């Protein structure tokens, strides 16, 4: 803010016309208009000149603070102009009747593999449910196998297909995907966030990378679906040389965003937990999410802005600014705990039915899954404890439909 200097001169050295009469007074007719805070207050009356000096200074300081806050708010809104997608707030349209527990916030997370940085269309390559207890700051993530056979109702008809098709269907998108999750698993999800694979690499880089342990199978193969093959494919899409990103040796490595995304997409090779195929891939994805979460909560507060800047351009969400910031402060600033699992685990599976034009599916008892997830999210009973108490149900629900 400029000092209130003599208004008979200006910063460019130009003199103001001052008419001096023989009566010895100065006319204000040609005086340049006062600008800034002092000029503003003079316009609204003489009370400004009557104030004591310390009161004037106080008012100036308070006004400057207000202006700065307004500028920061406008800058924030401009900087984080994110892909906001307001969805219905009608619970029935989202597949549930009432909020189950006010302190539990469930958010659907979808990963989309597209060839465009700004696209959020297509089948959901990754499906997770993020559950946050706003009282205890317990954070839970459940991966839902994308090939899970579920019931889908698009408002016109009910049919049975892989759950990832709900997001990508012509009448689908996030609303139908959320409705399908709620209906089949007894949840009350009303918000979502979708990230494409370009974005995940940026987000991981923003937290400084993560640590990953590779098996020999994952890194020694030259196959396109091995780690290095997936690195090459990702680099070709974004137009960078893949050579610096290759990893040739098994064991623990600190990886950047491109490498972490390639790792999370491996399907055909066994990981350190002994799983492969889509089961192995969802295990990797949850591990990457867990590592990302652990790094985020340990970041210096000064780096949160960079994390948000990395996240926003590649994310579409129904969450408002206030909801995002509220959850961030609830979770990141207050020592949260983290648990994760997969639906289904291997032991929950049954032999899949043959459904024309659907292909191979992952088949399990949906009522059992509903009860288990309800206990996990709302009653803090982990899956192992639930199975120990109740066993594993394997009712052939699809056969019963015929």
C-alpha positions as CSV (number, residue, x, y, z in Angstrom):
1,X,0.0,0.0,0.0
2,X,1.4,3.5,-0.9
3,X,2.0,6.0,1.7
4,X,-0.3,9.0,1.9
5,X,2.1,11.6,0.5
6,X,1.6,15.2,-0.5
7,X,-1.2,15.1,-3.0
8,X,0.2,18.1,-4.8
9,X,2.6,15.8,-6.6
10,X,2.4,12.4,-8.1
11,X,4.9,9.5,-8.5
12,X,5.6,10.4,-12.1
13,X,6.9,13.9,-11.1
14,X,4.0,15.7,-12.8
15,X,2.9,18.8,-10.9
16,X,-0.7,19.5,-10.1
17,X,-2.3,22.8,-11.1
18,X,-2.6,24.9,-8.0
19,X,-4.3,28.3,-8.5
20,X,-3.1,30.9,-6.1
21,X,-5.3,34.0,-5.7
22,X,-4.8,37.3,-4.1
23,X,-7.0,36.0,-1.3
24,X,-4.3,33.4,-0.5
25,X,-6.3,30.2,-0.7
26,X,-5.9,27.1,-2.8
27,X,-8.7,25.9,-5.1
28,X,-9.4,22.2,-5.2
29,X,-11.0,22.3,-8.6
30,X,-8.0,20.9,-10.4
31,X,-6.6,18.8,-7.6
32,X,-6.2,15.1,-8.6
33,X,-8.7,12.8,-7.0
34,X,-7.5,11.0,-4.0
35,X,-7.4,7.2,-4.3
36,X,-6.8,4.4,-1.9
37,X,-8.1,3.9,1.5
38,X,-7.9,7.5,2.7
39,X,-9.7,8.8,-0.4
40,X,-12.4,6.2,0.1
41,X,-13.1,7.3,3.6
42,X,-13.1,11.0,2.8
43,X,-15.8,10.4,0.2
44,X,-18.2,9.2,2.9
45,X,-17.9,12.2,5.2
46,X,-15.8,14.3,7.4
47,X,-15.6,11.8,10.2
48,X,-12.4,10.4,8.9
49,X,-10.5,13.6,9.5
50,X,-12.0,13.9,12.9
51,X,-10.6,10.5,14.0
52,X,-7.5,10.2,16.1
53,X,-4.3,9.1,14.2
54,X,-4.2,5.6,15.9
55,X,-7.8,5.0,15.0
56,X,-7.1,5.8,11.4
57,X,-4.1,3.5,11.3
58,X,-6.2,0.7,12.9
59,X,-8.9,1.1,10.3
60,X,-6.3,1.1,7.5
61,X,-4.7,-2.0,8.8
62,X,-8.0,-3.9,9.2
63,X,-9.1,-2.8,5.7
64,X,-5.9,-4.0,4.2
65,X,-6.2,-7.4,5.9
66,X,-9.8,-7.8,4.6
67,X,-8.6,-6.9,1.1
68,X,-5.7,-9.4,1.3
69,X,-8.1,-12.1,2.5
70,X,-10.5,-11.4,-0.4
71,X,-7.6,-11.5,-2.9
72,X,-6.4,-14.8,-1.4
73,X,-9.9,-16.3,-1.6
74,X,-10.3,-15.2,-5.3
75,X,-6.8,-16.6,-6.1
76,X,-7.5,-19.9,-4.4
77,X,-10.8,-20.3,-6.3
78,X,-9.0,-19.5,-9.6
79,X,-6.0,-21.7,-8.8
80,X,-8.0,-24.7,-7.8
81,X,-10.6,-24.5,-10.5
82,X,-11.3,-28.2,-10.3
83,X,-13.6,-30.6,-12.2
84,X,-16.6,-30.4,-9.9
85,X,-19.6,-32.5,-10.9
86,X,-22.7,-32.0,-8.8
87,X,-24.7,-35.2,-8.6
88,X,-28.1,-35.9,-7.2
89,X,-28.7,-35.6,-3.5
90,X,-31.7,-37.9,-3.6
91,X,-30.8,-41.1,-1.7
92,X,-33.3,-43.2,-3.6
93,X,-31.5,-42.3,-6.9
94,X,-28.2,-43.3,-5.3
95,X,-29.5,-46.7,-4.1
96,X,-30.1,-46.1,-0.3
97,X,-32.9,-44.9,1.9
98,X,-31.2,-43.1,4.9
99,X,-27.8,-42.2,6.2
100,X,-26.6,-45.1,8.3
101,X,-24.3,-43.3,10.6
102,X,-23.7,-39.5,10.6
103,X,-20.1,-39.7,11.7
104,X,-19.1,-42.2,8.9
105,X,-18.4,-40.6,5.5
106,X,-18.2,-43.1,2.6
107,X,-16.7,-41.9,-0.7
108,X,-16.5,-44.0,-3.9
109,X,-13.1,-43.8,-5.6
110,X,-12.9,-44.7,-9.3
111,X,-9.8,-45.0,-11.5
112,X,-10.2,-44.5,-15.2
113,X,-7.7,-45.5,-17.8
114,X,-8.1,-43.0,-20.6
115,X,-5.9,-41.6,-23.4
116,X,-6.9,-38.0,-22.5
117,X,-5.7,-36.1,-19.4
118,X,-9.0,-34.4,-19.0
119,X,-11.3,-37.4,-19.7
120,X,-13.3,-39.2,-17.0
121,X,-15.3,-41.4,-19.4
122,X,-15.2,-45.2,-19.7
123,X,-15.3,-48.3,-17.5
124,X,-13.8,-47.9,-14.0
125,X,-10.5,-49.8,-14.1
126,X,-10.3,-49.5,-10.3
127,X,-13.1,-49.3,-7.7
128,X,-12.5,-48.5,-4.1
129,X,-14.7,-47.3,-1.2
130,X,-13.0,-44.9,1.1
131,X,-14.6,-44.8,4.6
132,X,-13.7,-42.0,7.1
133,X,-14.9,-42.0,10.7
134,X,-14.9,-38.2,11.5
135,X,-14.9,-38.9,15.2
136,X,-12.0,-41.4,15.5
137,X,-10.2,-40.4,12.3
138,X,-10.1,-44.1,11.3
139,X,-9.7,-44.4,7.5
140,X,-10.6,-47.6,5.7
141,X,-10.3,-48.6,2.1
142,X,-11.9,-51.6,0.4
143,X,-11.1,-52.5,-3.2
144,X,-14.1,-53.9,-5.1
145,X,-13.0,-56.3,-7.8
146,X,-13.9,-54.7,-11.1
147,X,-15.1,-58.0,-12.5
148,X,-17.5,-58.7,-9.6
149,X,-20.9,-60.0,-10.8
150,X,-23.6,-57.6,-9.5
151,X,-27.1,-56.5,-10.1
152,X,-27.4,-53.2,-12.0
153,X,-30.5,-51.1,-12.3
154,X,-30.2,-48.1,-14.6
155,X,-33.8,-46.9,-14.0
156,X,-35.2,-48.7,-17.1
157,X,-34.1,-52.2,-16.6
158,X,-32.3,-54.6,-14.1
159,X,-29.5,-56.7,-15.4
160,X,-26.4,-58.6,-14.2
161,X,-22.9,-57.6,-15.3
162,X,-19.4,-56.8,-14.1
163,X,-19.5,-53.9,-11.6
164,X,-17.1,-51.8,-13.6
165,X,-19.6,-51.6,-16.5
166,X,-21.9,-49.4,-14.4
167,X,-19.6,-46.4,-14.6
168,X,-19.0,-46.8,-18.3
169,X,-22.5,-47.6,-19.6
170,X,-24.3,-45.1,-21.8
171,X,-26.8,-44.2,-19.0
172,X,-24.2,-44.7,-16.2
173,X,-21.3,-42.5,-15.0
174,X,-20.6,-42.0,-11.4
175,X,-24.3,-41.8,-10.3
176,X,-25.1,-45.3,-11.6
177,X,-21.8,-46.6,-10.3
178,X,-22.5,-45.3,-6.8
179,X,-26.1,-46.6,-6.9
180,X,-24.7,-50.0,-7.8
181,X,-22.3,-50.0,-4.9
182,X,-24.9,-49.0,-2.5
183,X,-27.5,-51.4,-3.7
184,X,-25.3,-54.5,-3.8
185,X,-23.2,-53.8,-0.6
186,X,-25.7,-52.0,1.7
187,X,-23.8,-48.7,1.8
188,X,-24.8,-45.0,1.9
189,X,-22.3,-43.5,-0.5
190,X,-23.3,-40.1,-1.7
191,X,-20.0,-38.7,-2.9
192,X,-17.3,-39.8,-5.4
193,X,-13.9,-38.9,-6.8
194,X,-12.6,-40.2,-10.1
195,X,-8.9,-40.0,-11.0
196,X,-7.4,-40.9,-14.3
197,X,-4.0,-42.7,-14.5
198,X,-2.2,-39.6,-15.6
199,X,-3.3,-37.9,-12.4
200,X,-2.1,-40.7,-10.1
201,X,1.5,-40.2,-11.3
202,X,1.3,-36.5,-10.6
203,X,-0.1,-37.0,-7.1
204,X,2.5,-39.6,-6.1
205,X,5.3,-37.2,-7.3
206,X,3.7,-34.4,-5.2
207,X,4.3,-36.5,-2.0
208,X,7.9,-37.4,-3.0
209,X,7.3,-40.9,-4.3
210,X,6.7,-44.1,-2.4
211,X,8.6,-47.3,-1.5
212,X,7.7,-50.6,-3.4
213,X,9.0,-54.1,-3.1
214,X,9.2,-56.0,-6.4
215,X,9.2,-59.7,-7.0
216,X,11.6,-61.1,-9.6
217,X,8.6,-62.0,-11.9
218,X,7.4,-58.4,-11.9
219,X,10.7,-56.8,-13.2
220,X,12.7,-59.4,-15.2
221,X,10.0,-60.0,-17.9
222,X,10.1,-58.1,-21.1
223,X,6.4,-58.7,-21.6
224,X,4.2,-55.7,-22.2
225,X,2.2,-56.5,-19.1
226,X,5.2,-56.7,-16.8
227,X,6.4,-53.7,-14.9
228,X,8.8,-52.3,-17.5
229,X,6.4,-53.0,-20.3
230,X,3.8,-50.9,-18.5
231,X,6.3,-48.2,-17.9
232,X,7.0,-48.1,-21.6
233,X,3.3,-47.8,-22.4
234,X,2.7,-45.0,-20.0
235,X,5.8,-43.1,-21.2
236,X,4.7,-43.4,-24.8
237,X,1.3,-41.9,-23.9
238,X,2.9,-38.9,-22.3
239,X,5.8,-38.5,-24.7
240,X,8.8,-39.2,-22.5
241,X,11.8,-41.5,-22.7
242,X,11.0,-44.6,-20.6
243,X,14.6,-45.7,-20.1
244,X,15.2,-43.8,-16.8
245,X,12.1,-45.3,-15.3
246,X,13.0,-49.0,-15.9
247,X,13.7,-51.2,-12.9
248,X,15.7,-54.5,-13.5
249,X,16.2,-55.9,-10.0
250,X,13.8,-57.3,-7.5
251,X,13.6,-56.0,-4.0
252,X,12.7,-52.6,-2.4
253,X,12.9,-49.5,-4.6
254,X,11.8,-45.9,-4.1
255,X,9.6,-45.2,-7.1
256,X,8.2,-42.0,-8.6
257,X,4.7,-41.4,-10.0
258,X,5.2,-43.1,-13.4
259,X,6.8,-46.2,-11.8
260,X,4.1,-46.4,-9.1
261,X,1.3,-46.3,-11.7
262,X,3.0,-49.0,-13.8
263,X,3.4,-51.1,-10.6
264,X,-0.3,-50.7,-9.7
265,X,-1.4,-51.9,-13.1
266,X,0.5,-55.2,-13.2
267,X,-1.9,-58.2,-13.6
268,X,-0.1,-61.3,-14.8
269,X,2.7,-61.7,-12.4
270,X,2.8,-62.7,-8.7
271,X,3.4,-59.9,-6.2
272,X,5.1,-60.1,-2.8
273,X,1.8,-61.3,-1.2
274,X,1.6,-64.2,-3.5
275,X,-1.4,-63.0,-5.6
276,X,-1.7,-62.3,-9.3
277,X,-4.3,-61.5,-12.0
278,X,-6.9,-58.9,-11.0
279,X,-6.6,-60.0,-7.3
280,X,-2.9,-59.1,-7.4
281,X,-3.5,-55.8,-9.1
282,X,-6.1,-54.7,-6.5
283,X,-3.6,-55.7,-3.8
284,X,-1.0,-53.5,-5.4
285,X,-3.5,-50.6,-5.9
286,X,-4.5,-50.6,-2.2
287,X,-0.8,-50.8,-1.2
288,X,0.0,-47.7,-3.4
289,X,-3.0,-45.9,-1.8
290,X,-1.8,-46.8,1.7
291,X,1.7,-45.6,1.0
292,X,0.3,-42.4,-0.6
293,X,-1.8,-41.8,2.4
294,X,1.0,-42.4,4.8
295,X,3.3,-40.0,2.9
296,X,0.5,-37.3,2.7
297,X,-0.1,-37.2,6.5
298,X,3.6,-36.8,7.1
299,X,4.0,-33.9,4.7
300,X,4.9,-30.5,6.0
301,X,1.8,-28.4,6.0
302,X,3.6,-26.0,3.6
303,X,3.5,-28.8,0.9
304,X,-0.3,-29.4,1.1
305,X,-0.9,-26.8,-1.6
306,X,1.4,-28.6,-4.0
307,X,-0.4,-31.9,-3.3
308,X,-3.8,-30.2,-4.0
309,X,-2.5,-28.6,-7.2
310,X,-1.3,-32.0,-8.4
311,X,-4.6,-33.7,-7.5
312,X,-7.1,-31.2,-8.8
313,X,-6.5,-31.2,-12.6
314,X,-6.8,-35.0,-12.9
315,X,-9.7,-35.5,-10.6
316,X,-13.5,-35.2,-11.1
317,X,-15.5,-35.1,-7.8
318,X,-18.9,-34.3,-6.3
319,X,-17.2,-32.9,-3.2
320,X,-17.3,-29.1,-2.7
321,X,-14.4,-27.0,-1.6
322,X,-15.6,-26.9,2.0
323,X,-16.1,-30.6,2.1
324,X,-12.6,-31.3,0.6
325,X,-10.9,-29.0,3.1
326,X,-13.0,-30.2,6.0
327,X,-12.1,-33.8,5.3
328,X,-8.5,-32.9,4.8
329,X,-8.3,-31.1,8.1
330,X,-10.2,-33.9,9.9
331,X,-7.9,-36.6,8.5
332,X,-4.5,-35.2,7.6
333,X,-4.0,-33.1,10.7
334,X,-5.1,-35.5,13.4
335,X,-3.1,-38.8,13.4
336,X,-5.5,-41.0,11.5
337,X,-5.4,-44.8,11.5
338,X,-5.5,-46.8,8.2
339,X,-7.0,-50.3,7.4
340,X,-7.6,-51.9,4.0
341,X,-9.0,-55.0,2.5
342,X,-10.4,-56.5,-0.7
343,X,-13.8,-57.7,-1.8
344,X,-13.8,-60.6,-2.3
345,X,-10.8,-62.3,-0.7
346,X,-9.9,-65.6,-2.4
347,X,-11.7,-67.7,0.1
348,X,-15.0,-65.9,-0.5
349,X,-15.3,-66.8,-4.1
350,X,-17.6,-69.3,-5.8
351,X,-17.6,-70.8,-9.3
352,X,-18.9,-68.1,-11.6
353,X,-22.0,-68.7,-13.8
354,X,-21.8,-68.5,-17.6
355,X,-23.6,-65.4,-18.7
356,X,-23.8,-64.6,-22.4
357,X,-22.0,-61.5,-23.5
358,X,-20.7,-60.8,-20.0
359,X,-17.5,-62.9,-20.0
360,X,-15.5,-64.1,-17.0
361,X,-16.7,-62.7,-13.7
362,X,-15.7,-62.8,-10.0
363,X,-18.6,-64.4,-8.2
364,X,-19.4,-64.4,-4.5
365,X,-22.3,-64.1,-2.0
366,X,-23.4,-60.5,-2.1
367,X,-25.5,-60.7,1.1
368,X,-22.4,-62.1,2.9
369,X,-20.3,-59.2,1.4
370,X,-23.0,-56.7,2.5
371,X,-23.0,-57.9,6.1
372,X,-19.2,-58.0,6.3
373,X,-18.7,-54.5,4.9
374,X,-21.4,-53.1,7.1
375,X,-19.6,-54.5,10.2
376,X,-16.2,-53.2,8.9
377,X,-17.3,-49.7,8.1
378,X,-19.9,-49.0,10.8
379,X,-19.1,-51.3,13.7
380,X,-15.3,-51.4,13.4
381,X,-15.2,-55.2,13.1
382,X,-12.4,-56.3,10.8
383,X,-13.1,-59.0,8.1
384,X,-11.0,-61.6,9.9
385,X,-12.9,-61.2,13.1
386,X,-16.2,-61.2,11.2
387,X,-15.4,-64.5,9.4
388,X,-14.2,-66.1,12.7
389,X,-17.5,-65.3,14.3
390,X,-19.9,-65.9,11.4
391,X,-18.1,-68.1,8.9
392,X,-18.2,-67.6,5.1
393,X,-21.5,-67.8,3.3
394,X,-21.6,-69.0,-0.3
395,X,-25.2,-68.9,-1.4
396,X,-25.6,-69.3,-5.2
397,X,-27.8,-66.2,-5.6
398,X,-27.6,-66.0,-9.4
399,X,-28.8,-69.6,-9.8
400,X,-31.8,-68.8,-7.5
401,X,-32.9,-66.1,-9.9
402,X,-33.8,-68.6,-12.6
